[in-house]
């Protein structure tokens, strides 16, 4: 066996050894079983906060309801007040009390939640739905920092610890680097070049680093298991109350801290759902633009022809639609019944099958439009192949394709398609003409900025102009700078295509940080 082969086999053996050690580490650091205590309504001496209980009650994994539970706990202790003016719990409002505004020496996670509430409430309070974030990245960052604060508190109390000790994580990290080094040396000795050596060096280490990072987390201490068992007993006591799960957030005035702990333990499903500190409902956003809080419904025009297109792009799409209509019309008018052959013993496999003739004309017309629109991709030919299948496998002796091919002139379905594409071409051409007009100017508050899977496509920007409870999103060009949610902006827009041509910042977003990228007042975004 050559030295090169020895290096490859040695690297493979080390990978196998690493996987074995990693598996053993996972087994050795599993959480112990939580033994639920008898049902109890007692919190115990020096009880953990609802936020920490969320971690204990979720097997040291996530803290999904920690923010909502913390808000209810702050309400139970007088820092905030939750009011329900009507029968609908979703219409509840949150108000910060004087005690909350002057609060000092709160744990970091409680301070974080309280500051979020303060930033969203005005003198008259705010709807509980307004506490949610308008930006998914900001929501994720908030909850990630909240989890760090909660984990720090749990470790300080001796309830949690890192799953892998420092020496164990460091040893696995160091060992994960060795196979890649051996593979890289083997590639160099085999004259495969520096690039190949770099690839075979990095790939195995990257995969093992990914596994190691996924396994990092928290696990229980003996004290943590004991306290988790106690809180499991409280969960049993709360669950025995049939109506407890349906209590609204305002019920904290009656149930005090029990509602907060019930939310932390996942018992109060209604309160936990309404007090979400996540990205919120992308189709219904609370806005205070204009002076009063109100819900604004957002409509996203995903299927609007010409949405976000420039004048040149509109003309190109109009030409593509007209080409499809013209090609279909020409094929339908010129097609003759004798283009296809009747089925007989010698016609198997012929290219003049009725279904194949019709499919070729229709699919070919559509393909011309795809090419003219600049949408031809590698997978387009696969779609063309699949579209030909129904006609290719259709019966040659009877059936719809045979009857349709025997007729002379356009079929009803062809007339419908021709009319549809002709109308689309006319619509796009009208939009291109409307683009010659001067753009309109509107002012409002940015409610949401939504990206799209195609990074080159225009994004959705929802703007609240303060005059209606329903707004339709505008097209923000993908290459434009990000606009802050919560900022007030002045936009020049083309209403036909609902495209933002330029934007000027009137007032920066509030300090609470609910934005993707802040801009200075008066700055233009194009």
Secondary structure as the mmCIF struct_conf table of DSSP 4:
data_model
#
loop_
_struct_conf.conf_type_id
_struct_conf.id
_struct_conf.beg_label_comp_id
_struct_conf.beg_label_asym_id
_struct_conf.beg_label_seq_id
_struct_conf.end_label_comp_id
_struct_conf.end_label_asym_id
_struct_conf.end_label_seq_id
HELX_RH_AL_P HELX_RH_AL_P1 UNK A 3 UNK A 28
TURN_TY1_P TURN_TY1_P1 UNK A 29 UNK A 29
HELX_LH_PP_P HELX_LH_PP_P1 UNK A 30 UNK A 34
HELX_LH_PP_P HELX_LH_PP_P2 UNK A 36 UNK A 39
TURN_TY1_P TURN_TY1_P2 UNK A 45 UNK A 46
HELX_LH_PP_P HELX_LH_PP_P3 UNK A 47 UNK A 49
HELX_RH_AL_P HELX_RH_AL_P2 UNK A 50 UNK A 57
TURN_TY1_P TURN_TY1_P3 UNK A 58 UNK A 61
TURN_TY1_P TURN_TY1_P4 UNK A 64 UNK A 65
HELX_RH_AL_P HELX_RH_AL_P3 UNK A 66 UNK A 76
TURN_TY1_P TURN_TY1_P5 UNK A 77 UNK A 78
BEND BEND1 UNK A 79 UNK A 79
STRN STRN1 UNK A 80 UNK A 83
BEND BEND2 UNK A 86 UNK A 87
HELX_RH_3T_P HELX_RH_3T_P1 UNK A 89 UNK A 91
STRN STRN2 UNK A 93 UNK A 96
HELX_RH_AL_P HELX_RH_AL_P4 UNK A 98 UNK A 101
TURN_TY1_P TURN_TY1_P6 UNK A 102 UNK A 102
BEND BEND3 UNK A 105 UNK A 105
HELX_RH_AL_P HELX_RH_AL_P5 UNK A 108 UNK A 120
STRN STRN3 UNK A 122 UNK A 122
TURN_TY1_P TURN_TY1_P7 UNK A 123 UNK A 124
STRN STRN4 UNK A 125 UNK A 125
STRN STRN5 UNK A 126 UNK A 127
HELX_RH_3T_P HELX_RH_3T_P2 UNK A 128 UNK A 131
BEND BEND4 UNK A 132 UNK A 132
BEND BEND5 UNK A 134 UNK A 134
HELX_RH_AL_P HELX_RH_AL_P6 UNK A 136 UNK A 156
TURN_TY1_P TURN_TY1_P8 UNK A 157 UNK A 158
BEND BEND6 UNK A 159 UNK A 159
STRN STRN6 UNK A 160 UNK A 162
BEND BEND7 UNK A 163 UNK A 164
HELX_RH_AL_P HELX_RH_AL_P7 UNK A 166 UNK A 189
TURN_TY1_P TURN_TY1_P9 UNK A 190 UNK A 191
HELX_RH_AL_P HELX_RH_AL_P8 UNK A 193 UNK A 215
STRN STRN7 UNK A 218 UNK A 220
HELX_RH_AL_P HELX_RH_AL_P9 UNK A 222 UNK A 239
TURN_TY1_P TURN_TY1_P10 UNK A 240 UNK A 240
BEND BEND8 UNK A 241 UNK A 241
TURN_TY1_P TURN_TY1_P11 UNK A 242 UNK A 243
HELX_RH_3T_P HELX_RH_3T_P3 UNK A 244 UNK A 246
HELX_RH_3T_P HELX_RH_3T_P4 UNK A 249 UNK A 251
HELX_RH_AL_P HELX_RH_AL_P10 UNK A 252 UNK A 255
TURN_TY1_P TURN_TY1_P12 UNK A 256 UNK A 256
HELX_RH_AL_P HELX_RH_AL_P11 UNK A 257 UNK A 264
TURN_TY1_P TURN_TY1_P13 UNK A 265 UNK A 266
HELX_RH_AL_P HELX_RH_AL_P12 UNK A 269 UNK A 274
TURN_TY1_P TURN_TY1_P14 UNK A 275 UNK A 275
BEND BEND9 UNK A 278 UNK A 279
TURN_TY1_P TURN_TY1_P15 UNK A 282 UNK A 283
STRN STRN8 UNK A 284 UNK A 287
TURN_TY1_P TURN_TY1_P16 UNK A 289 UNK A 290
BEND BEND10 UNK A 291 UNK A 292
STRN STRN9 UNK A 294 UNK A 299
TURN_TY1_P TURN_TY1_P17 UNK A 302 UNK A 303
TURN_TY1_P TURN_TY1_P18 UNK A 305 UNK A 308
HELX_RH_AL_P HELX_RH_AL_P13 UNK A 311 UNK A 334
HELX_RH_3T_P HELX_RH_3T_P5 UNK A 337 UNK A 339
BEND BEND11 UNK A 340 UNK A 340
HELX_LH_PP_P HELX_LH_PP_P4 UNK A 341 UNK A 343
TURN_TY1_P TURN_TY1_P19 UNK A 345 UNK A 346
TURN_TY1_P TURN_TY1_P20 UNK A 348 UNK A 349
TURN_TY1_P TURN_TY1_P21 UNK A 351 UNK A 352
HELX_RH_AL_P HELX_RH_AL_P14 UNK A 354 UNK A 372
TURN_TY1_P TURN_TY1_P22 UNK A 373 UNK A 374
TURN_TY1_P TURN_TY1_P23 UNK A 378 UNK A 379
HELX_RH_AL_P HELX_RH_AL_P15 UNK A 380 UNK A 392
BEND BEND12 UNK A 393 UNK A 394
BEND BEND13 UNK A 396 UNK A 399
HELX_RH_AL_P HELX_RH_AL_P16 UNK A 400 UNK A 406
BEND BEND14 UNK A 407 UNK A 407
BEND BEND15 UNK A 409 UNK A 409
HELX_RH_AL_P HELX_RH_AL_P17 UNK A 412 UNK A 434
TURN_TY1_P TURN_TY1_P24 UNK A 435 UNK A 436
BEND BEND16 UNK A 437 UNK A 437
HELX_LH_PP_P HELX_LH_PP_P5 UNK A 438 UNK A 439
STRN STRN10 UNK A 440 UNK A 450
BEND BEND17 UNK A 453 UNK A 454
TURN_TY1_P TURN_TY1_P25 UNK A 455 UNK A 456
BEND BEND18 UNK A 457 UNK A 457
HELX_LH_PP_P HELX_LH_PP_P6 UNK A 458 UNK A 458
STRN STRN11 UNK A 459 UNK A 464
BEND BEND19 UNK A 466 UNK A 467
BEND BEND20 UNK A 469 UNK A 469
STRN STRN12 UNK A 470 UNK A 472
STRN STRN13 UNK A 474 UNK A 476
TURN_TY1_P TURN_TY1_P26 UNK A 478 UNK A 479
BEND BEND21 UNK A 480 UNK A 480
HELX_LH_PP_P HELX_LH_PP_P7 UNK A 481 UNK A 482
TURN_TY1_P TURN_TY1_P27 UNK A 485 UNK A 486
STRN STRN14 UNK A 488 UNK A 494
TURN_TY1_P TURN_TY1_P28 UNK A 495 UNK A 498
STRN STRN15 UNK A 499 UNK A 507
HELX_LH_PP_P HELX_LH_PP_P8 UNK A 508 UNK A 510
TURN_TY1_P TURN_TY1_P29 UNK A 511 UNK A 512
BEND BEND22 UNK A 516 UNK A 517
TURN_TY1_P TURN_TY1_P30 UNK A 521 UNK A 522
STRN STRN16 UNK A 524 UNK A 525
#
